[in-house]
Amino acid sequence: MVFNNGVLYFNSFFAVTIGILVLFVGRRLNAAFKPLQEFSIPEPVTGGILFSLLIALVYVTTSIEIEFNLAARDVLLVYFFTTIGINASLKDLLKGGKPLLVLLAITIGYMVLQNLTGISVAKLFGLDSAVGLLGGSVSLIGGHGTAIAWAPRIGEEFGISNAMEIGIASATFGLILASLMGGPIAKFLITRYQLKPNKDEQLDIGISNTEGNEQITGFDFLDAIFAIHICAIVGFILNEAISELGLQLPLFVTCLFAGIVITNLIPKSLPRISGTKWPSRKPAIALIADISLGTFLAMSLMSMQLWTLVDLAGPIFAILSAQFIVAVLVNLFIVFPAMGKTYDAAVVCSGFGGISLGSTPTAMANMSAVSQRYGNSHQAFIIVPLVCAFFIDLANALIIPYFLANF
């Protein structure tokens, strides 16, 4: 922890520690306020938003900025998506083939609609179309990473001096809206159509109260960590090889695929040095997934510097309000019917709420909160991360240049 020139800087160790504290606070608040449970608001979202508001209050009253080293957060993201890959079976992937293609087609169409919405609202304010694009798939479905990557080019080509600020602000507010959207949508659909899971499945993320009675030994936990590290090493090598071919993918994507490949290639009877079977769909893997995702999202939300977004609030709120309405309508009237109007479809909709305005981890956190309340949907946890962790980035890489050239 260092204080210099009005900035209080927390290193990676302190950042993780505070992230865990934020997660605990969110858990206590969700337990204390029933509406947060009723609408399946993720615990890290509750705590993260509260802490970001407190940090903003500190800045407003003392002019002291609080910054965090978030390097460890990215490691947690790799851990989380590797667990998703380890839990994926080829049988489930083949079974989810059609829903996967349907959701992918809807998502790509929605990305085009999202850009058209942003551009239309920007023009109402007399702003350049590129500003609307920054409030579209660049920052919302693309997230902070895509916004940071494209904002300099958009700012230079279109003379928008604050392009980076617009992109970051849109991504930040979008993340908050996405975190608050998924649970209520799922609750509405589940209640209205009286939906229930087809079968009782072990949670992909976290452990329910009944599952928690199954003892997890220290070696179970260590074996799961060991499996994650093996997949992450393979994922890193794969990522380097892909980079040599000129294609840039986030590390967590290749680790996800490494987990899928290794899980489905290892024979169940293969002897392992740990003396146990490969830990696919074991409670220890689910527990690590829950811890990794929760801490990652808590760190992401608590580190938001909300005071930097005030000057851009007017036009951005207008664009995001329109984007929020469009996202809800697409979710209710296109995604849910197209996915079959089942319980699985309702969980997918909670994930799509996270994809549409936020990020892949937000989508997964939304689905986790819904699953822990109503029951697991393994199909949702297979198809949603494949769509939003891989295909979206590829589609966005084609859609953004097209809109820049033609609008």
Buried (B, 14 or more C-beta within 10 A) or exposed (E): EEEEEEEBBBEBEEBBEBBBBBBBBBBEBBEEEEEBBEBBBBBBBBBBBBBBEEBBEBBEEEEEBBBBBBEBBBBBBBBBBBBBBBBBBEEBBEBBEEBBEBBBEBBBEBBBBBBBBBBEBBBEEEBBBBBBBBBBBBBBBBBBEBBBBBBEBBBEEBEBEBBBBBBBBBBBBBBBBBBBBBBBBBBBBBEEBEBEBEEEBBBBBBBBEEBEEEEBEEEBBEBBBBBBEBBBEBBBEBBEEBEEEEEEBBBBBBBBBBBBBBBBEBEEEEEEEBEBBBBBBBBBBBBBBBBBBBBBBBBBBBBBBBBBBEEBEEBBEBBBEBBBEBBBEBBBEBBBEBBEEBBBBBBBBBBBBBBBBBBBBBBBBBBBBBBBBBBBBBBBBBBBBBBBBBBBBEBBBEBBEEBBEEB
